[in-house]
Structures are given as C-alpha cells and as structure tokens.
C-alpha cells in the first residue's frame, strides 16, 4: 500500500524513540493563533507552543540522518559474540550429510570476539579449541553499515584478523529485519568441510557453493541457516544442501583462553 510504513521503518522509529509522523501531525493541529485569530498575543503564544515541537523534530531528523546504525541492529551483532556450544548439521543426499553418523563434529566450544573500529566496522573473530585445549583461530567476519540503503555488509574471511592468510570467502549485503538477517551471497569457494577436512569430505563433483544465509539472533544464542546449491564450473547443479548451525550461549569463562586473545569489547549499556 503506497505510503505505508515497512517493518524496517517502524523498527527505526522505535529505536530512535522519535515518531516523526506524529511530530508533523502535531505541527498541523490548530494553534492558539488559529483559534483566537486577530488577537495581538496570539502569534507569540503559538510560537511558544510550537517551537519546542520543531526543535524536537529537528533533533529526531538529525539523528535519523546522522548515519548511526540502528541500535537494534548493533544489538543483534553484539549477540553474535561470546562463548557458545555449537552444533553443525548439513543435509544433502544421505551420503554426504555432514555431520552424519560416523563423521561426527560437535558440539564444539567456540568463542566469538567483538571489536569495533574507528571507521564504524565491527569485527567478529571466531576461534575454537583443539583436543589439547589450545586456541585455534577459525574465521572472522567484518560488518559494515550503509546509511544510504540502511543495510549491512557481512564480509567473511579465513583465519584471524590481522593474519596474512585471511582469504576473502564471500561478502553479502542485506538489511536486518528485527532479529533476522537474510542474504544471498552468490557463488562462493567450496567450503572446508568438502575440501579435505578430517571431519568432512574431499569432493571433486562440484566447484563452487551458491550460498544463501539466514541468521536469527537472540540474547541466548543464534541460528545460522544455510540454503545452498553445489555448482560445477559449467553451471550444473550437483546437489542441494541445507545447513543448520546452532550457537547456544554458555558462560564466557569456558572460553577464557580464546577471550584473552580475541577480546569481546562490546559497548557497555
């Protein structure tokens, strides 16, 4: 319906605690000068009534245009960080399901650090632990907000932030809608689980993964849902795959060794 507010606009309005539409309506209500037309004191009294509303509206408008990411979006990204018990499930064809019986992985303990940089980007460093309890950097992601489109780009790279070996795996841009982020990343490199990983497979029947990610985030953890197509170089579909990765939040103390290396510097409330 033309002119209707989208869920995204409603979310932004709630986060800013400023209802611009109500403000505009308030300005158009009859003022004392409309009721008592012709009286000498009418105009000054009207200004006294409407000036605070105008100042409030300008403040809200400036906040909306200042380029600050929505508070709800930042909370979602902050809730991606912390200490988690992670379970991986990938379903494909009954033979290459990961991690099916005989090829178990998990649940594993994973730490996700949080670091905001001066340019507004947020880096999340993922690290797990080997059998000796040593910290093993897994991958990292960088989130950047785009004011013009009210969207976020997620950039996923191998390894730890700052390492030379930080190959770009994929990047994808989409808006957060409440606590959900869905993005089609297009063709991406074949994942480690299908490239000779000890817990996975060494596949040669496909070359690239056409990936769609859905994140659903809560304070108690989050789910990463994948809708994938495994593609050959010629563009043929070798297989369809669904992924379901559950991050269950546990006490940060269980990830203390990784937290020392990759701090979680989330803003304090």
VEXTI-460380 format. One record per residue (C-alpha): x, y, z; residue in three letters; chain. Coordinates in Angstrom, 1 decimal, always signed. Layout:
N
@X X Y Y Z Z residuo ALA cadena A;
...
This chain:
269
@X +0.0 Y +0.0 Z +0.0 residuo UNK cadena A;
@X +1.6 Y +3.3 Z -1.0 residuo UNK cadena A;
@X +2.7 Y +5.4 Z +1.9 residuo UNK cadena A;
@X +2.6 Y +2.5 Z +4.4 residuo UNK cadena A;
@X +5.5 Y +2.1 Z +6.8 residuo UNK cadena A;
@X +7.5 Y -1.0 Z +6.3 residuo UNK cadena A;
@X +8.5 Y -3.1 Z +9.3 residuo UNK cadena A;
@X +12.1 Y -1.8 Z +8.9 residuo UNK cadena A;
@X +10.9 Y +1.9 Z +9.1 residuo UNK cadena A;
@X +8.8 Y +1.0 Z +12.2 residuo UNK cadena A;
@X +11.8 Y -0.6 Z +13.8 residuo UNK cadena A;
@X +14.0 Y +2.5 Z +13.1 residuo UNK cadena A;
@X +11.3 Y +4.8 Z +14.5 residuo UNK cadena A;
@X +11.0 Y +2.7 Z +17.7 residuo UNK cadena A;
@X +14.8 Y +2.7 Z +18.2 residuo UNK cadena A;
@X +15.1 Y +6.4 Z +17.8 residuo UNK cadena A;
@X +12.2 Y +7.0 Z +20.2 residuo UNK cadena A;
@X +11.0 Y +9.7 Z +17.8 residuo UNK cadena A;
@X +7.8 Y +9.5 Z +15.8 residuo UNK cadena A;
@X +8.4 Y +12.0 Z +13.0 residuo UNK cadena A;
@X +4.9 Y +11.4 Z +11.6 residuo UNK cadena A;
@X +3.3 Y +12.3 Z +15.0 residuo UNK cadena A;
@X +5.5 Y +15.4 Z +15.0 residuo UNK cadena A;
@X +4.4 Y +16.6 Z +11.6 residuo UNK cadena A;
@X +0.8 Y +16.0 Z +12.6 residuo UNK cadena A;
@X +1.3 Y +18.0 Z +15.8 residuo UNK cadena A;
@X +2.5 Y +20.9 Z +13.8 residuo UNK cadena A;
@X -0.6 Y +20.9 Z +11.7 residuo UNK cadena A;
@X -3.0 Y +21.0 Z +14.6 residuo UNK cadena A;
@X -4.8 Y +24.3 Z +15.2 residuo UNK cadena A;
@X -2.7 Y +26.6 Z +17.3 residuo UNK cadena A;
@X -3.9 Y +29.5 Z +19.6 residuo UNK cadena A;
@X -3.5 Y +31.9 Z +16.7 residuo UNK cadena A;
@X -5.9 Y +29.9 Z +14.7 residuo UNK cadena A;
@X -8.5 Y +29.8 Z +17.5 residuo UNK cadena A;
@X -8.0 Y +33.4 Z +18.6 residuo UNK cadena A;
@X -7.3 Y +35.0 Z +15.2 residuo UNK cadena A;
@X -6.7 Y +38.7 Z +15.3 residuo UNK cadena A;
@X -5.7 Y +38.9 Z +19.0 residuo UNK cadena A;
@X -2.3 Y +40.6 Z +19.5 residuo UNK cadena A;
@X -0.9 Y +38.0 Z +21.8 residuo UNK cadena A;
@X -1.8 Y +35.0 Z +19.6 residuo UNK cadena A;
@X +1.3 Y +34.7 Z +17.5 residuo UNK cadena A;
@X +3.9 Y +34.8 Z +20.3 residuo UNK cadena A;
@X +1.8 Y +32.2 Z +22.2 residuo UNK cadena A;
@X +1.7 Y +30.0 Z +19.1 residuo UNK cadena A;
@X +5.5 Y +30.2 Z +18.8 residuo UNK cadena A;
@X +6.0 Y +29.2 Z +22.4 residuo UNK cadena A;
@X +3.8 Y +26.1 Z +21.9 residuo UNK cadena A;
@X +5.2 Y +25.0 Z +18.5 residuo UNK cadena A;
@X +8.9 Y +25.9 Z +18.9 residuo UNK cadena A;
@X +9.7 Y +23.0 Z +21.3 residuo UNK cadena A;
@X +8.0 Y +20.6 Z +18.9 residuo UNK cadena A;
@X +10.0 Y +22.0 Z +16.0 residuo UNK cadena A;
@X +13.3 Y +21.6 Z +17.9 residuo UNK cadena A;
@X +12.3 Y +18.1 Z +18.9 residuo UNK cadena A;
@X +11.5 Y +17.2 Z +15.3 residuo UNK cadena A;
@X +14.8 Y +18.6 Z +14.0 residuo UNK cadena A;
@X +16.7 Y +16.6 Z +16.6 residuo UNK cadena A;
@X +15.0 Y +13.4 Z +15.6 residuo UNK cadena A;
@X +15.5 Y +14.1 Z +11.9 residuo UNK cadena A;
@X +19.2 Y +14.8 Z +12.5 residuo UNK cadena A;
@X +19.6 Y +11.6 Z +14.5 residuo UNK cadena A;
@X +17.9 Y +9.6 Z +11.7 residuo UNK cadena A;
@X +20.2 Y +11.2 Z +9.0 residuo UNK cadena A;
@X +23.5 Y +11.1 Z +11.0 residuo UNK cadena A;
@X +24.5 Y +7.7 Z +9.7 residuo UNK cadena A;
@X +24.4 Y +6.0 Z +13.1 residuo UNK cadena A;
@X +23.5 Y +2.3 Z +12.8 residuo UNK cadena A;
@X +20.1 Y +1.3 Z +14.3 residuo UNK cadena A;
@X +20.5 Y +0.3 Z +17.9 residuo UNK cadena A;
@X +18.6 Y -3.0 Z +17.3 residuo UNK cadena A;
@X +21.0 Y -3.9 Z +14.5 residuo UNK cadena A;
@X +24.0 Y -3.4 Z +16.7 residuo UNK cadena A;
@X +22.4 Y -5.5 Z +19.5 residuo UNK cadena A;
@X +22.0 Y -8.3 Z +17.0 residuo UNK cadena A;
@X +25.7 Y -8.2 Z +16.0 residuo UNK cadena A;
@X +26.8 Y -7.9 Z +19.6 residuo UNK cadena A;
@X +24.7 Y -11.0 Z +20.4 residuo UNK cadena A;
@X +26.7 Y -12.9 Z +17.8 residuo UNK cadena A;
@X +29.7 Y -12.6 Z +20.1 residuo UNK cadena A;
@X +30.5 Y -14.5 Z +23.2 residuo UNK cadena A;
@X +31.1 Y -18.2 Z +24.2 residuo UNK cadena A;
@X +28.9 Y -20.8 Z +22.6 residuo UNK cadena A;
@X +28.3 Y -24.5 Z +22.3 residuo UNK cadena A;
@X +28.0 Y -25.1 Z +18.6 residuo UNK cadena A;
@X +26.3 Y -27.9 Z +16.7 residuo UNK cadena A;
@X +26.6 Y -28.4 Z +13.0 residuo UNK cadena A;
@X +24.1 Y -30.2 Z +10.8 residuo UNK cadena A;
@X +24.2 Y -30.3 Z +7.0 residuo UNK cadena A;
@X +21.7 Y -32.4 Z +5.0 residuo UNK cadena A;
@X +22.3 Y -33.2 Z +1.3 residuo UNK cadena A;
@X +21.7 Y -36.7 Z -0.1 residuo UNK cadena A;
@X +22.1 Y -39.2 Z +2.8 residuo UNK cadena A;
@X +25.7 Y -40.0 Z +1.8 residuo UNK cadena A;
@X +27.3 Y -36.6 Z +2.1 residuo UNK cadena A;
@X +25.3 Y -35.3 Z +5.0 residuo UNK cadena A;
@X +27.5 Y -33.5 Z +7.5 residuo UNK cadena A;
@X +27.9 Y -34.5 Z +10.1 residuo UNK cadena A;
@X +26.2 Y -37.8 Z +9.7 residuo UNK cadena A;
@X +26.8 Y -41.0 Z +11.8 residuo UNK cadena A;
@X +30.5 Y -41.9 Z +11.5 residuo UNK cadena A;
@X +31.5 Y -38.3 Z +10.8 residuo UNK cadena A;
@X +30.7 Y -36.5 Z +14.0 residuo UNK cadena A;
@X +31.7 Y -33.0 Z +14.8 residuo UNK cadena A;
@X +30.3 Y -31.4 Z +17.8 residuo UNK cadena A;
@X +29.1 Y -30.0 Z +19.7 residuo UNK cadena A;
@X +32.2 Y -27.9 Z +19.9 residuo UNK cadena A;
@X +33.0 Y -24.9 Z +22.1 residuo UNK cadena A;
@X +33.6 Y -21.7 Z +20.1 residuo UNK cadena A;
@X +34.5 Y -18.2 Z +21.1 residuo UNK cadena A;
@X +33.4 Y -15.1 Z +19.1 residuo UNK cadena A;
@X +35.3 Y -11.9 Z +19.9 residuo UNK cadena A;
@X +33.9 Y -8.4 Z +19.2 residuo UNK cadena A;
@X +36.0 Y -5.4 Z +18.2 residuo UNK cadena A;
@X +34.6 Y -2.1 Z +16.8 residuo UNK cadena A;
@X +37.0 Y +0.1 Z +14.8 residuo UNK cadena A;
@X +37.1 Y +3.8 Z +14.3 residuo UNK cadena A;
@X +35.6 Y +3.6 Z +10.8 residuo UNK cadena A;
@X +32.4 Y +2.1 Z +12.2 residuo UNK cadena A;
@X +33.2 Y -1.5 Z +11.2 residuo UNK cadena A;
@X +32.7 Y -4.4 Z +13.6 residuo UNK cadena A;
@X +35.0 Y -7.4 Z +13.5 residuo UNK cadena A;
@X +33.9 Y -10.8 Z +15.0 residuo UNK cadena A;
@X +36.8 Y -13.3 Z +15.4 residuo UNK cadena A;
@X +35.7 Y -17.0 Z +15.7 residuo UNK cadena A;
@X +38.1 Y -19.4 Z +17.5 residuo UNK cadena A;
@X +37.6 Y -22.9 Z +18.7 residuo UNK cadena A;
@X +39.8 Y -25.3 Z +20.7 residuo UNK cadena A;
@X +41.7 Y -28.5 Z +19.8 residuo UNK cadena A;
@X +41.8 Y -31.6 Z +21.9 residuo UNK cadena A;
@X +44.7 Y -30.2 Z +24.0 residuo UNK cadena A;
@X +42.6 Y -27.1 Z +24.8 residuo UNK cadena A;
@X +44.7 Y -24.8 Z +22.6 residuo UNK cadena A;
@X +43.0 Y -21.9 Z +20.8 residuo UNK cadena A;
@X +42.6 Y -22.4 Z +17.1 residuo UNK cadena A;
@X +41.5 Y -19.4 Z +15.0 residuo UNK cadena A;
@X +38.7 Y -20.4 Z +12.8 residuo UNK cadena A;
@X +37.5 Y -17.5 Z +10.7 residuo UNK cadena A;
@X +36.4 Y -13.9 Z +11.1 residuo UNK cadena A;
@X +33.7 Y -11.6 Z +9.8 residuo UNK cadena A;
@X +33.5 Y -7.8 Z +9.3 residuo UNK cadena A;
@X +30.2 Y -6.0 Z +9.5 residuo UNK cadena A;
@X +29.8 Y -2.5 Z +7.9 residuo UNK cadena A;
@X +26.7 Y -0.3 Z +7.9 residuo UNK cadena A;
@X +25.5 Y +1.6 Z +4.8 residuo UNK cadena A;
@X +23.4 Y +4.6 Z +5.7 residuo UNK cadena A;
@X +22.1 Y +5.3 Z +2.2 residuo UNK cadena A;
@X +20.5 Y +1.9 Z +1.9 residuo UNK cadena A;
@X +20.0 Y +1.1 Z +5.6 residuo UNK cadena A;
@X +21.8 Y -2.3 Z +5.0 residuo UNK cadena A;
@X +24.8 Y -4.2 Z +6.4 residuo UNK cadena A;
@X +27.6 Y -5.9 Z +4.5 residuo UNK cadena A;
@X +29.0 Y -9.1 Z +6.1 residuo UNK cadena A;
@X +32.5 Y -9.9 Z +4.9 residuo UNK cadena A;
@X +33.7 Y -13.4 Z +5.8 residuo UNK cadena A;
@X +37.4 Y -14.2 Z +5.7 residuo UNK cadena A;
@X +39.6 Y -17.2 Z +6.7 residuo UNK cadena A;
@X +41.8 Y -17.1 Z +9.8 residuo UNK cadena A;
@X +42.2 Y -14.5 Z +12.4 residuo UNK cadena A;
@X +42.0 Y -10.7 Z +12.0 residuo UNK cadena A;
@X +45.5 Y -9.3 Z +11.2 residuo UNK cadena A;
@X +46.9 Y -12.6 Z +9.8 residuo UNK cadena A;
@X +48.4 Y -12.6 Z +6.4 residuo UNK cadena A;
@X +46.3 Y -15.7 Z +5.5 residuo UNK cadena A;
@X +42.9 Y -14.0 Z +5.6 residuo UNK cadena A;
@X +41.4 Y -15.0 Z +2.2 residuo UNK cadena A;
@X +38.0 Y -13.5 Z +1.4 residuo UNK cadena A;
@X +35.4 Y -16.2 Z +1.4 residuo UNK cadena A;
@X +32.4 Y -14.1 Z +0.5 residuo UNK cadena A;
@X +30.6 Y -10.8 Z +1.2 residuo UNK cadena A;
@X +26.9 Y -10.1 Z +1.2 residuo UNK cadena A;
@X +24.7 Y -7.1 Z +1.8 residuo UNK cadena A;
@X +21.2 Y -7.0 Z +3.3 residuo UNK cadena A;
@X +19.1 Y -5.3 Z +6.0 residuo UNK cadena A;
@X +18.4 Y -6.6 Z +9.5 residuo UNK cadena A;
@X +14.7 Y -7.1 Z +9.9 residuo UNK cadena A;
@X +14.1 Y -7.2 Z +13.7 residuo UNK cadena A;
@X +16.4 Y -10.1 Z +14.8 residuo UNK cadena A;
@X +16.7 Y -11.7 Z +11.3 residuo UNK cadena A;
@X +19.2 Y -11.2 Z +8.5 residuo UNK cadena A;
@X +18.9 Y -13.0 Z +5.2 residuo UNK cadena A;
@X +21.3 Y -12.6 Z +2.4 residuo UNK cadena A;
@X +22.1 Y -14.3 Z -0.9 residuo UNK cadena A;
@X +25.9 Y -14.4 Z -1.3 residuo UNK cadena A;
@X +26.1 Y -15.8 Z -4.8 residuo UNK cadena A;
@X +28.9 Y -18.2 Z -5.8 residuo UNK cadena A;
@X +31.5 Y -18.8 Z -3.2 residuo UNK cadena A;
@X +34.5 Y -21.1 Z -2.8 residuo UNK cadena A;
@X +33.9 Y -24.7 Z -1.9 residuo UNK cadena A;
@X +33.8 Y -24.9 Z +2.0 residuo UNK cadena A;
@X +36.5 Y -26.6 Z +4.1 residuo UNK cadena A;
@X +34.1 Y -29.4 Z +5.0 residuo UNK cadena A;
@X +34.1 Y -30.5 Z +1.3 residuo UNK cadena A;
@X +37.7 Y -29.8 Z +0.6 residuo UNK cadena A;
@X +39.6 Y -32.5 Z +2.5 residuo UNK cadena A;
@X +38.7 Y -31.6 Z +6.1 residuo UNK cadena A;
@X +39.3 Y -34.5 Z +8.5 residuo UNK cadena A;
@X +35.7 Y -34.3 Z +9.7 residuo UNK cadena A;
@X +34.2 Y -33.9 Z +6.2 residuo UNK cadena A;
@X +34.7 Y -35.0 Z +2.6 residuo UNK cadena A;
@X +37.2 Y -34.5 Z -0.2 residuo UNK cadena A;
@X +34.7 Y -33.6 Z -3.0 residuo UNK cadena A;
@X +35.5 Y -33.3 Z -6.7 residuo UNK cadena A;
@X +32.0 Y -33.4 Z -8.1 residuo UNK cadena A;
@X +31.4 Y -29.7 Z -7.7 residuo UNK cadena A;
@X +33.5 Y -26.5 Z -7.7 residuo UNK cadena A;
@X +31.5 Y -23.6 Z -6.1 residuo UNK cadena A;
@X +28.9 Y -23.2 Z -3.5 residuo UNK cadena A;
@X +25.9 Y -20.9 Z -4.2 residuo UNK cadena A;
@X +25.1 Y -19.7 Z -0.7 residuo UNK cadena A;
@X +22.2 Y -18.1 Z +1.0 residuo UNK cadena A;
@X +22.5 Y -17.3 Z +4.7 residuo UNK cadena A;
@X +19.8 Y -16.7 Z +7.3 residuo UNK cadena A;
@X +20.7 Y -15.6 Z +10.8 residuo UNK cadena A;
@X +18.2 Y -15.5 Z +13.6 residuo UNK cadena A;
@X +19.7 Y -13.9 Z +16.8 residuo UNK cadena A;
@X +18.5 Y -13.9 Z +20.4 residuo UNK cadena A;
@X +20.4 Y -13.0 Z +23.7 residuo UNK cadena A;
@X +20.6 Y -16.7 Z +24.4 residuo UNK cadena A;
@X +22.2 Y -17.7 Z +21.2 residuo UNK cadena A;
@X +21.6 Y -17.8 Z +17.4 residuo UNK cadena A;
@X +21.0 Y -20.0 Z +14.5 residuo UNK cadena A;
@X +22.8 Y -19.9 Z +11.1 residuo UNK cadena A;
@X +20.6 Y -21.5 Z +8.4 residuo UNK cadena A;
@X +22.1 Y -22.1 Z +5.0 residuo UNK cadena A;
@X +20.3 Y -22.8 Z +1.8 residuo UNK cadena A;
@X +23.0 Y -23.9 Z -0.7 residuo UNK cadena A;
@X +23.4 Y -25.2 Z -4.2 residuo UNK cadena A;
@X +26.6 Y -27.0 Z -5.1 residuo UNK cadena A;
@X +27.6 Y -25.9 Z -8.6 residuo UNK cadena A;
@X +30.1 Y -27.1 Z -11.3 residuo UNK cadena A;
@X +32.1 Y -24.7 Z -13.3 residuo UNK cadena A;
@X +29.7 Y -25.3 Z -16.2 residuo UNK cadena A;
@X +26.8 Y -24.1 Z -14.1 residuo UNK cadena A;
@X +25.2 Y -27.5 Z -13.5 residuo UNK cadena A;
@X +23.7 Y -28.2 Z -10.1 residuo UNK cadena A;
@X +25.5 Y -31.2 Z -8.4 residuo UNK cadena A;
@X +23.4 Y -31.1 Z -5.2 residuo UNK cadena A;
@X +21.2 Y -29.1 Z -2.9 residuo UNK cadena A;
@X +22.2 Y -28.6 Z +0.7 residuo UNK cadena A;
@X +20.5 Y -27.3 Z +3.9 residuo UNK cadena A;
@X +22.7 Y -26.3 Z +6.8 residuo UNK cadena A;
@X +21.5 Y -25.7 Z +10.4 residuo UNK cadena A;
@X +24.2 Y -24.4 Z +12.8 residuo UNK cadena A;
@X +23.1 Y -23.7 Z +16.4 residuo UNK cadena A;
@X +25.1 Y -21.4 Z +18.7 residuo UNK cadena A;
@X +24.0 Y -22.0 Z +22.3 residuo UNK cadena A;
@X +25.3 Y -19.3 Z +24.7 residuo UNK cadena A;
@X +27.3 Y -20.6 Z +27.6 residuo UNK cadena A;
@X +29.4 Y -18.9 Z +30.3 residuo UNK cadena A;
@X +32.2 Y -16.8 Z +28.9 residuo UNK cadena A;
@X +34.6 Y -18.4 Z +31.4 residuo UNK cadena A;
@X +34.5 Y -21.6 Z +29.4 residuo UNK cadena A;
@X +36.3 Y -19.7 Z +26.6 residuo UNK cadena A;
@X +38.7 Y -17.7 Z +28.7 residuo UNK cadena A;
@X +41.8 Y -18.7 Z +26.8 residuo UNK cadena A;
@X +40.3 Y -17.5 Z +23.5 residuo UNK cadena A;
@X +38.8 Y -14.4 Z +25.1 residuo UNK cadena A;
@X +42.3 Y -13.3 Z +26.2 residuo UNK cadena A;
@X +43.5 Y -13.5 Z +22.5 residuo UNK cadena A;
@X +40.3 Y -12.1 Z +20.9 residuo UNK cadena A;
@X +38.6 Y -9.8 Z +23.4 residuo UNK cadena A;
@X +34.9 Y -9.1 Z +23.4 residuo UNK cadena A;
@X +34.8 Y -5.3 Z +23.6 residuo UNK cadena A;
@X +31.0 Y -4.7 Z +23.3 residuo UNK cadena A;
@X +29.7 Y -1.3 Z +24.3 residuo UNK cadena A;
@X +28.5 Y -1.1 Z +27.9 residuo UNK cadena A;
@X +24.8 Y -0.3 Z +28.4 residuo UNK cadena A;
